[in-house]
Amino acid sequence: MPQEGVPLTPSKHLMSAEEIFQMASLFVQEGVTKIRLTGGEPLVRKDFPELLQKLSSLPIKCTLTTNGVIIDRHLDLLKECEVTTINLSLDTLSADKFKKITFRNDFEKVYENLMLLLDHGFQVKINVVLMKGVNDDEIIDFLEFTKENPISVRFIEFMPFEGNAWNRTKTISYQHIMSVVKTHFGSETVLRLQDAPNDTTKNYKIRGFEGFFGIISTVTNPFCDSCNRLRLTANGQLKNCLFSDSESDLLTPFRAGEDIRPVIHNAVMKKHAMRGGLNRPEDFEDVTQHKNRSMIRIGG
C-alpha cells in the first residue's frame, strides 16, 4: 500500500458476505474445491466471521492469506471453521526493513502471531516477494528459519502490475534463487519434493530441516500449463489469470438476477495459454502497454 493510500471503492460496489457466499456456491457447483480469502487484508472486513462461517459450510477446503497483524483475534473462529492452512505475507525478517516496506512498526506483532499459529497447529506458508536490492539478501535467512520451524517459505517473483514500478532488473529469477541456495547449502542437501496436482510452487527442502521452501516463478519459469486458479475481486470481477488485463463482470448480472455461469464459462474458455498473453520474454519489455490493475486493487 503506498503511503498516500489508494482511492477507496464505495461499499455499494463491493460484494456483501451473502453475495460472496452465493457466488461461491455457484463456483462449487461448477467443480471448485478450494477457496482462499485474500486481500488487501481479509480480516479487516467487519463481516469476516459471517463470511468465513458461510464459506466453511460449503464442501470445500477454505484457506486464508493474511498480513498476520490481527489474526490472533480469530484463532477460535478459524478452528471452528476448520481452516488449517494460513498463507502469511512477510517479505523480510528484519524489523527495520519491515517498516520501510510496509510503513508500519508491526514486525514484532506479525512475528509473534506467526509463532502463535505454529503453536496452535496451523500449517503456515510464508509468502516472500523477492525484489533485487530490497530483500534478495535474505534468501538464506528465510531458509535458516525453516531449520527448526515446520513452515513453508515460498519465494515469489516480482510481477508487473500498474503502479508498482516493475522492471525486469528487479525480478529475482528461479535460477538465481536455486544457485544461491545450492551454493550455500550444497547441491546434495537440496531435495526436490513432489508437488501437489496443479501446484503453482516448485517445492524443495534442505536435508534435515523441519520446514520446506518453494519458488513461484511466474515470470521466468511459468507453470501456466497446470494452473487452475481463478480470482474473484471484492467488486465482483472475475480474473482468469493474475496477469490478465481483462476482467469479467459477475456482480452486475448477479444483482440483476441473471445466471452468471455462462459468464464464468466464457471467461475460463478465454484464458490465455500463458501469463495472460505475455508469452515471450520480450513481451515484458514494455509492460505499460499491459493495463493490469495494481495488485493492491486486485487482492492477493
TORPA-687704 format. One record per residue: x negated, y negated, z negated of N, C-alpha, C, CB in turn. Coordinates in steps of 0.02 Angstrom, whole numbers, plus 50000, padded with zeros to 5 digits. Glycine has a CB too. Layout:
<nodes>
XYZXYZXYZXYZ
...
</nodes>
This chain:
<nodes>
499585006050000500005000050000499564993850000500485000049939
499634989450050499224983350050499414978849990499314979450116
498944974649969499054970349911499664965849920498444966049897
499774963649982500344959149994501004962950000500224955150057
500974969649995501584973550000501824974250072502124970549957
502414977150080502724977850146503454975850139502664985250173
503774973750195504484972050191504894978050168504744969550260
505324977050120505724982550093506344983550136505934981050021
506524989850146507124991650184507734990750139507074998850211
508244987150163508854986350123509144993150104509384982250161
509394993850043509625000350018510175003350061509864999649946
510574999150093511125001750134510865005550195511584996050157
510235004350213509945007850271509575014250250509465003250307
509565015650185509225021550159509725027050142508795019850098
509505033250148509945038750133510055039350057509665045350161
510665040750037510805042249967510595049449953511555041149951
510595051249888510435058049870510915062949902510435058849793
511555061249904512045065649933511945066350008512755063049919
511765060850042511645061250114511025065550129511555054250144
510505064750088509905068950097510085076250089509345066950048
510475077650037510675084550024511095087450081511075084949959
511575083650107511995086050161511575087250224512555081050175
511115082750240510685083750298510225089750287510265077350313
509945090150228509505095850213509875102450221509225095250142
510515102550201510915108650208510985110750281511605107550177
511045105850325511085107350397510425110250422511275101050437
509865107250400509215109850420509125117050396508655105450394
509345118350335509285125150307509705130050349509505125350233
510305127850369510725132150412510365133650478511395128750425
509935129050500509575129950563508915133650554509445123250595
508765135850492508175140150482507625137350439507905141750546
507685131150414507165128250371507155131950304507285120750360
506565133750281506505137550218506095133850165506185144250233
505815128050182505415124350134505525116850144504665126050142
505615113250088505715106050091505235102850041506455104050074
504855097850066504405094150022504645086950018503665094550048
504725084449958504875077349947504225073549944505285076349881
504155068549987503545064649989503715057349974503195065250058
503295052649996503405045649980503145041150034503075043949913
502885035350019502845032049953502755036749894503455028049943
503165035549845503155039449784503865041549768502835035449726
504035047949779504735050149770504995049349699504795057249792
504545049349650504765049149580505025042249560504195051049535
504925037149601505185030449583505915029749602504765024949617
506195034449640506915034149654507305035249590507105039449709
507775030849577508175031549516508595037949517508635025449507
508755040249577509165046249583508745052449596509675045549640
508095052149581507665057949593507905064249558506955056349571
508095063949493508335070049461508935073049496508505068649389
509415068949515510005071349551509805074449617510505065649562
509355071049653509145073549719508805080349713508675068549752
508335080949666507965087149658508435092849638507405086449608
508905091449593509375096649571509805099049629509815093949515
510015094349672510415096249730510015100549778510675089949766
509405098349794509005102049842508805108949816508375098049859
508695109449751508495115849722509055120949722508235114849651
509665118749736510225123449741510245126949808510885119849729
509835124449856509805127549922509325133449922509585122249976
509415138249967508965144049970508305142450004509315149750006
507915138149971507275135849999506755135649944507355128950033
506125134649964505605132749917505555125249919504915136149935
505585122049860505565114749856504895112749825506155111949814
504545108149857503905105749831503905098149831503315108449873
503345095249808503325088049796502625085349809503545086449723
502585079549840501955075849846502025069449804501785074149920
501535068149761501585062649714500905059349704501875064949648
500915053049681500285049849661500095051449589500335042249670
500545054949554500385057549488500435052749430499715060149489
500645046549442500645041549388501175042949336500745034649417
501775044949357502325045849308502605052949309502885040849323
502235057649337502515064349343502605067749275502065068649387
502245065449224502315068449158503025067649130501815065349111
503395062749155504085061549132504565066849159504315054649154
504355070649209504815075149244504635082449239504845073149316
504195084349194503975091349191504545096149178503445092149138
504985094449131505545098949116506005099649176505945096349055
506125094049210506555094249270506245098649324506675087149296
505605097849335505265101749387505305109249372504525099649393
505215111049309505275118049290505985120549298505035119049218
506465116449277507175118249284507355119649357507625112649256
507075115749402507225116449473506745121249508507195109649507
506325124649470505875129849495505375127149547506265135449526
505165120949537504625118149577503965120549546504655110249581
503575124249584502955127149557502325124149588502965134549568
502395120949646501815118249681501875110649687501755121349751
501345107149668501325099849671500735097749714501285096849599
500855093349763500325090149801500175083449769500515089449876
499565082349747499375076149714498905072149759499035077649645
499105066149776498685061849818498165058449774499115056549856
497525060049786496975057249746496355056949790496845061549681
496165050949810495635050149859494935049349829495775044249902
494895049049762494255048149730494275050849659494045040749730
493685052649633493615054649563493265049249523493225061249558
493195043349552492885037649519493415032649500492365034349566
493435030749436493935025849413493855019149447493885024949337
493225016949456493105010449489493335010649562492365008649485
493175016149596493375016649666494135017349673493025022649700
494435020849625495165021549624495495014749622495395025849563
495245010249581495535003549577495454999749643495204999549520
494875000549675494764997149739495234999749793494044997949762
495385006249791495815009249842496545007649830495715016749845
496755008049767497475007549750497675000849721497665013049702
497184996749701497304990449666497654991449599497734985849710
497564997349569497864998949505497345002249459498475003749515
497435001349394496995004449344497315010849317496844999649286
497525015249362497905021149342497505027649346498515021849384
496845027249356496475033549366496525038149306495745031949381
496435035349246496445039649186497125042949178496275035449124
497665039249192498335042049187498435047649237498865036549197
498215046549299498285051749351497875057949332498065048949420
497275056849308496845062549289497165066449231496135060049269
497415062849182497755066249125498345070349150497985061049073
498735067549196499315071149222499125077049265499755066349261
498565076449301498315082149339498155087949292497675080049379
497805086549238497635091849191498255094449156497125089349140
498735090049143499365092049112499745096949156499805085949097
499765095549221500095100049269499765106949268500065097149340
499105107049266498745113449263498915117149198497985112449269
498935113449143499085116549078499785119649078499035111349023
500245116749116500925119249119501035124349174501405113449128
500495126549206500535132049253500735130149324501005136849228
500735123749341500895121749410500295123149455501095114249413
500445125049517499925125649568499815118649597500115130849624
499215115949589499085109049610498625108949671498775105049552
498845105149721498435103849780498265096449780498795106049846
497625094849783497415087849785497305085849858496775086649743
497655080749880497585078149948497085072449948498265075849977
496535073249985496005068249989495925066050061495325071049961
496115059750076495995056950143495285054250144496525051450161
494855057550182494155055450186494065049750236493715061450205
493675044650216493505039150260492765037450252493955033050246
492445036650307491725035050306491605028450270491445034750377
491125028650224490955022650187491415021150128490955016850233
491925025250119492395024250064492315029850012493125023950089
492445036050034492405041649987492075047850016493095043449964
491755047150074491435053050105490835055550065491225051450176
490605051450017490055053549974490295057749915489675047549948
490955059249912491235063049856491445070149875491825059349828
491265072349934491465079149955491215084349905491185080650025
490585084049887490315088949840490615088049771489545088349837
490745081849750491045080649685491725084049680491125073149673
492115083549733492775086749732492715094349730493175084649794
492225097049766492135104249765491885106649697491645106449820
491455102849666491225104649598491815104649550490675099849574
492315100549564492915100149521493305106649525493355094349542
493225110449579493575116849585493205122549551493685118549659
492615121149524492215126449494492575129749435491545123849472
492865125649392493195128349333493935126649331492865125649271
494205123749384494915121949387495255125549445495005114249393
495815128949432496145132749485496575128349531496585138149454
496245123649563496585118949607496365120049679496465111649585
496745117249725496555117349796496435110149818497105120849840
495825108549837495665101849863495725102149939494945099549841
496125097749968496225097650041495945091050068496975098450060
495425091450108495145085550140495535084250204494385086650156
495805078250210496235076350267495875071150309496925073650242
495845072350373495525067450418495945061050422495425070450488
495595055550423495905048950429496255048450497495385043250421
496905046850497497305046850558497505039750578497925051250548
497625038650643497825031950665498565030450654497665031250739
498685025150617499365022650607499345015050611499645024950539
499925012150623499985004950627499735001750563500715002850642
499274996850569499074992950512498534995950468499654991550471
498265001850485497755004750440497035003850466497895012150431
496964999550518496294997850544495905004050563495904993750492
496245008850594495915015050611495415014150667496425020350631
494855017450663494425018550721494055025050710493935012550732
493825027850764493535034550762492945035050714493325036650832
492565029750707491965030050665492135031150592491555023650673
492745029650571492935030650501493155037750486493505025850483
493275041650539493515048550530492945053250513493885050950592
493025057050459492535062150440492785068850468492435062450362
492425071650515492665077350553492625083850513492275077950616
493005088650536492975095450509492255098150511493435100150549
491925097050567491245099650575490765096450524490995098350646
490845089950513490415086450466490525088950395490525078850470
491155089750376491315092150308490995098950297492085092550298
491075103550345490805110250337490045110150334491045114750394
489735105650372489005105050371488765102850302488765100150426
489105097850273488925095350207489005100950155489365089350188
489555104550159489695109850110489185115450115490405112550120
489055117750176488585123450184487875121450168488625126050256
487685115250183487015112950166486915112850090486885106050195
487425110750054487375110149981487425116849946487905105549955
487905120949965488035127149929487715133349961488775128249925
487535132750026487285138550062487835142050099486935143350015
487715143550162488235146450205488525152950176487965147750274
488095156950144488315163450119488805162850061487715167550098
488845157050028489295156349971489965153149991488975152049917
490015150850054490635147750078491065153050111490495141850128
491605154850079492025160450101492645157850138492235164750042
492765160550197493375158750235493945162850207493285160150312
494505159650193495095162950166495625164050220495385158950108
496085168550207496635169750253497155164150245496965176750239
497295160650300497795155350298498495158250299497695150450357
498955154750267499655156850270499935155550340500075153050216
500465159150360500765157850425500955150450432501375162350436
500805147550489500975140550505500625135550459501715139550501
500085137650426499725133150381499375127750422499215137050338
499375121650397499025116150431498315115450404499405109550422
498145119450355497495118950322497055124950337497585118250246
496415123650353495925129050358495625129850289495355127350413
495725135550259495585136550188494935140250174496145140250156
494575137950122493935140750104493875141150028493345136650133
493345144350005493195144949934492445145549925493565151049903
492195142349872491495143349854491465149549809491205136949818
491045154249826491005160549789490905159149714490425164849816
491335162149673491285161549601491675155649572490585160949582
491935151249615492315145549590493045147549577492285139649639
493365144249529494065145649513494535143249568494255142349448
494395137349596494845134349644494625135449716494895126949631
494945131749760494855132549832494775125749864495465136349863
494615125649928494645119449965494865120850037493945115749965
495115115750068495345116450137495245110050175496075118650139
495315110450240495235104650284495835104150330494575105150325
496145098350330496705096950376496425092550431497315093550339
496235095650486495845092250538496295090050595495285096950565
496725085350580497235083150629496935079950691497705078450596
496355076750684496075073050740495565077250778495745066650715
495075080050743494515083250778494605090550793493895082350738
495055093950756495145101150767495875102850752494655105250721
496335100650794497045101050778497315108150775497445097150829
497885108750740498215115150728498915115250759498265116650652
499015111250811499685110050838500045116350862499645105050894
499665121250884499975127250912500375131150861499465131650944
500215130350797500575134050745500975129650698500085138150705
500955123050708501305118450663502055118950673501075111150676
502425119450617503155119750620503475114550575503405126750601
503115108850565503365103550521503825098650556502785099850490
504325096350519504745090750539504755085850481505475093050559
504855079450496504855074450443505475070050450504205070150444
505855069550396506445065250394506295059350349507075069150368
506295053350377506115047350339506695045150295505905041650386
506545040650248507045038450200507635034850233506725033850149
507525032050293508075028750328508375033250382507835022150359
508275039750375508635044550417508375045350487509325042550420
507735044150498507425045150564507035051650563506975039150583
507135055750615506775062150620506165061350663507235067650648
505585063150635504955063250674504775070450685504385059350637
504685072350748504495079350762503745080450758504745081250831
503365075150747502645075550737502425069250702502265076450806
501945069950656501715064050620501385059050667501225066150566
501085061450722500775056950770501275053650817500275060850811
501875056250820502355053950870502555046650860502985058350868
502575042850915502815035950911503555035350925502425031550959
503895041050933504615041050943504955044250884504805044651008
505575042150870505965044750815506685045750839505945040050754
507035050350806507735051750823508175049650764507835059250840
508645045250778509085042750726509615047950707509435036150749
509575050450646510075055150622510605051750578509735060750583
510405046450545510845043450495511465040250526510475038350455
511375036750582511945033350614512485038250636511715029250674
512315043450675512845048250693513105052150632512585053050745
512675053350583512905057050524513435053050487512315058450476
513325046550478513815042250444514445041250485513505035550427
514385042350550514975041850593515365048350596514765039850664
515135053350558515485059750556515325064450613516205058650553
514805062950651514635067050709514175072850688514295062750764
514175078050729513725083750718513025081750740513975090150757
512555081650694511875079450711511425085150733511565076050651
511675091250733511255096850753511015096450826511625103350743
511425094150872511155093250940510575088250943511705090950987
510615083050901510065078150900509425081450872510265071950856
509505085450821508935089050793508625093750844509145093050730
509055097650878508815102350929508435098750984509395106450958
508715093151006508405089351060507725086651039508865083551081
507675084250977507045081550951506515087050948507145078450882
506715092950926506235098550920505995100650989506565104450883
506455100951037506265103151104505815098051139506885104451145
505845091851118505435086651149504755085751115505795080051148
504615089951067503975089551031503405090751080503935094650973
502905086351080502325087151123501915093251101501885080851122
501535095951147501125101751132500575100051083500825104651196
500355093651083499805091851039499865084551016499135092951074
499815083350951499725076750920500155071350951499015074750925
500795072650961501255067550986501065064751053501285062050937
500695068651093500495066351159499775063951163500945060851182
499435063451106498725061551106498315067951116498525057851039
498265070051178497985076651194497225076751199498285079251257
496945071151221496225071051236495865066451188496105068951309
495225067451177494835062951134494885055751156494115065051131
494885054551222494905047651247495565044151232494765047551321
496095048151217496735045051201496705041151135497275050451196
496185042451095496105038951031495705032551038495775043550981
495445031151097495025025351105495405018851096494695025451173
496035018751114496445012651105497115014651075496535008851172
497115016051010497725018350978498225012650969497565021450910
498025006350984498505000850979499065001751030498154994150990
498945005751082499465007051132499945012351108499145009151198
499775015451051500185020851024500555018050962499755027251005
501165015850971501535012150919501865016750869502055007650952
501465019450825501725023650771501765019450708501275030050761
502335019550675502395015350615501885017450562503105015850586
501745012950516501235014350466501425020150422501105008150424
500915023550394501045029250350501435027050289500395032650330
501335020950267501705018350210502455018350224501475011150192
502645017050287503345016750305503615023350331503445011450358
503165028150346503385034850364503515038850301502875038350409
503025038650256503055042750196502605048850202503775044950181
502195050050153501755055750157501275055950100501395055850221
</nodes>
